[in-house]
Amino acid sequence: MKIGMLTSGGDCQALNAAMRGVVKSITNAEENVDIFGFIDGYRGLIYSNYVMLTSKDFSGILTRGGTILGSSRTPFKTIQDPDENGLDKVQAMKDTYYKLRLDCLVILGGNGTHKTANLLKEEGLNVITLPKTIDNDLYGTDMTFGFQSAVNVATDVLDCIHTTADSHSRVFIVEIMGHKVGWLTLNAGMAGGADIILIPEIPYDIDKIVEAIERRDKNGSKFTIIAVAEGAISKEDAALSKKELKKVMEKKNYPSVSYEVADKIQKRSKYEVRVTVPGHTQRGGSPCPYDRVFASRLGAEAGKLILKGEYGFMVGYKNREIVKVPLKDVAGKLKSIPMDASIIQEAKMLGISFGD
């Protein structure tokens, strides 16, 4: 049996744990298994850059963050464009697959990765995927590995900010990853006791944010913690077309949305505001116990599908069970937070403002 494996897109915790799960489940059932590890995601598959691995290479990596294969972003929107030397990237990936006589390709990644994985499946390759992203925005699965570990990191930051915010009676903004969806910010914000949470799905009104801060002040709370998703957007900007928004964003002189929110709060109120951006620390470090177990389970189930010769699926998680989801039902779809989601209503019941 010959298996190709790659990790694509942004790295996160538990990628190694998931690959380990795949390899262990297969090698425990089959004696003769060749594992081709493609370096730096789809680039390795395109340019036939790989290393030969054995089960021993996957020993001792359960707790290790990042990915032993390296990763890179290969945007789906340009995957069918020739490279700088005129190489047909899709055909090159197919050529590598057939040259190595692979039985299947195991791909670990998020939204963009799954679009390309589905394209390869439609081109006739045997593909199995695993849902990786700290954003938890991949359609067809209730959970992605890396998400819970990132929640833990972001929550630790919010916990630490509380003491200095209290000591100096300030407003603190913590910017959390999430360009298009707010699952990470919402969960970390609730876990870390944020008073205001701004997410892409709910455009904010800066006046409502100031009102929420003033309300806390009147009630005796001298500090406010705001968890802001990097993709949070104001009501004014959300009403613009994509073209209009692009022009507006080009004129803004802020490093990120958090600094814009901070500036507007200070101009409308008496409060000192500080911004903290944990950035890529949210992707780093050792996976939490939940992700170690979860990624291992997904990997084992992926191994089972490979042994049975069932391809064209993402191994997902629905209603607390591991399931197989057709790639065509995943590719190109985003899992946003529904406005009627119970977690939103419950957060509001707890007194959390969403700036709306």
Secondary structure as UniProt FT lines:
FT   STRAND          2..7
FT   TURN            13..14
FT   HELIX           15..27
FT   TURN            28..29
FT   STRAND          34..38
FT   TURN            39..41
FT   HELIX           42..46
FT   TURN            47..48
FT   STRAND          50..53
FT   HELIX           55..58
FT   TURN            59..60
FT   TURN            62..63
FT   TURN            68..69
FT   HELIX           76..78
FT   TURN            79..80
FT   TURN            84..85
FT   HELIX           89..99
FT   TURN            100..101
FT   STRAND          104..109
FT   HELIX           111..122
FT   TURN            123..124
FT   STRAND          127..132
FT   TURN            134..135
FT   TURN            139..140
FT   HELIX           147..168
FT   STRAND          171..176
FT   HELIX           183..191
FT   TURN            192..193
FT   STRAND          196..198
FT   TURN            200..201
FT   HELIX           206..218
FT   TURN            219..220
FT   STRAND          224..229
FT   TURN            230..231
FT   HELIX           235..238
FT   HELIX           242..251
FT   HELIX           257..268
FT   STRAND          273..276
FT   HELIX           279..283
FT   HELIX           289..308
FT   STRAND          313..318
FT   TURN            319..320
FT   STRAND          321..326
FT   HELIX           327..329
FT   TURN            330..332
FT   TURN            339..340
FT   HELIX           342..349
FT   TURN            350..351
//
